Amino acid sequence: MSRRTSRPRRPAAPQAGPLRITPAAPCPCGLAAAYGDCCGRLHAGTRTAPTCEALMRSRYAAFAVQDAGYLLRTWHPATRPAAVDFDPATRWTGLEILATTEGSAFHTTGTVTFRAHWTDDGGPGSLHEQSRFVREQGAWVYESAVFVE
């Protein structure tokens, strides 16, 4: 999920800011686990994602909580931007994993096709994307994406 789209910005609205989440809150990635037991461990750096789907889910959750450090750490060095630009009016509201190819402990590449839902100044929207992941020094990293529609 690159979020480097050229979508026009709307006039400044009240700042929504990052999603405030506690370790006991449901994880934004959509799995039936608390944030602290799910993506929170990955964001804190105590674990690495075992599959490219787990990395995709954790990156989605990082967008929801606006964890730029995690997003940059899990971005392939060849495609990583200098910074992540969060739209303060965007709230990520749900993730659907539609398909995966490879991406397990036995692979070096994988893809995840997903639909990420959001609201922006109260209006709903979604991002349909196929992300490509590769192993870099033994860990899964996001490499690139193709928008699907």
Secondary structure, DSSP 8 states (H G I E B T S, - for coil): -----------------S----TTSB-TTSSSSBGGGTHHHHHHTSS--SSHHHHHHHHHHHHHHT-HHHHHHTB-TTT--SS----TTEEEEEEEEEEEEE-STT-SEEEEEEEEEEEETTEEEEEEEEEEEEEETTEEEEEEEEE--
